[in-house]
Amino acid sequence: MLNQHPPRLDRKICGRNDRWRFPRESYLEDLLGLAQLSRATGLDNENEMKIIDRLHIPQLQKILTGSIPKKPTQGLVADVILDCMGFKWELHQPQLFNSATLTKLYIFALSQKDTDPLKELEKLLRAESPRKFKKKAPVKKINISLKINDPLVTKTAFATALKNLYCKEAEVHKDDVLGVLASAHILQFPSLFKKCVFLMKDGISPCTIQTYYLAACKYKEELLIKACEKWLEMNLVPLIGKQIYLRTIPQELLQKVLKSQSFPKKCPFLERELGQKFLPAFLPLRLHGITKAKDLEDIKHINFFPETWLVRILANHYHALESGGDMFHVKDLSTQGIRFGLLINQENKIYSEMIGVYGFFFEIKGVKHGTSSYNFYMQRLKYSDASLPAKVCERRPVSLRQERLVKYEIRAQSLVNGNWQEFSTNALTQKFGLIKSTSKSHTLKIETEGNPIFVTFAFFFPVS
């Protein structure tokens, strides 16, 4: 039988020591050999960082953090000085290696010393016992510097990130999470970065959606991007104009959400098991007051309301148009009347809006007199009136009826010294014609110091 010989060791010359190692063995456990190789090949300083990049820093971090004894740092003299953001930050070697960026800077700083590059790291890997030394050698401090151009990184956030190098579990306050995330990205501190991402996912709100989404895109964090998209899909419709304002939403995010199918096409939200508990809250909605085709199409697209509701709304609109505006489906003004409104403040003297319903056109108007007197009324306009804007009358049906029976109420509310003042015409029924004497409603006259004033015009067209 042939003798089985052990695997041969190929000889690799690394500097003057003529070191032995396996042919495919990496330099991770042989930092002195790497240093000798660098010196023997005559590489200049600009190439030093390229060698460092080939060290597979994550693996090197694992070796260093696992090999170096982690003693309490309290009372110990710092052995690394980080120059950054106008401060000198004192750090310790074992904790520094939690950051890939600081590890690279530290190795690069060692390579600039007169001694063999990276030789100090090999000493750290040997983890020699301090009992061999009768007297502690003085601490040799290594100076490193880091330039930060990210505007999200504040001194407080960066200090928090450095503090977490010494913590077993990341500690981040939600108010500083954006800056800490940016700091963790620069430091290449994965555990802290992930902690920030999870905090931000749980903290998405109308106040944070813009900054969180932009940060997620900047640092290419898909998990947070998807979370922002999902949050906006679920909250855009119910919170628009109240807590969410379009000017604060990044255009790219808004386009994604508007083009997406917020709810499954197969089943509207209110008919799903999750949405059925919300049915009582949506039943009182006056959806019949939505008469624009585009608005109804948008409601259909979000797939929120049952299809039977939308069919009933369209059927009622068609019936009213065929009946000269008569709203057979509306019986009670207080709960079913179509409502429009004006927001009155101290900026202008006259406030008005043009509206069109089933071929009839009206102007709702508020006029300020003096400092605290106001008049509110509604007035019917002829379809050919020059004051009617195109968006109100263009592509709209036109009724030629000379009179239109209207049941209406005008209400105004304002807050004065913490108390609400309320004014109303009460429910009135009137025939609105096209001549001056019959075209104008009853006028609600009020005196109030409140600002702003909320004015509501509620009406419907009874069967006539």
Secondary structure, DSSP 8 states (H G I E B T S, - for coil): ----------B---GGG--B--TT--GGG-HHHHHHHHHHHT--HHHHHHHHHTT-HHHHHHHHHHHS-----TT----EEEEETTEEEEE-HHHHTT-HHHHHHHHHHHHTSSS-TTHHHHHHHHT--GGG-SS------EEEE-----TT--HHHHHHHHHGGG-SS----GGGHHHHHHHHHHHT-HHHHHHHHHHHHHT--TTTHHHHHHHHHHTT-HHHHHHHHHHHHHHHHHHBTTTB-GGGS-HHHHHHHHHS-SS-SSS-GGGSTTTGGGHHHHTT--GGG---HHHHHHHHHHT-S-HHHHHHHHHHHHHHHHTTT--TT---HHHH-EEEEEEE-SS-SEEEEEEEETTEEEEEEEEEETTTEEEEEEEEE-TT-TTS-HHHHTT------S-EEEEEEEEEEEEETTEEEEEE---EEEEE-SSTTTSB---EEEE---SSEEEEEEEE----
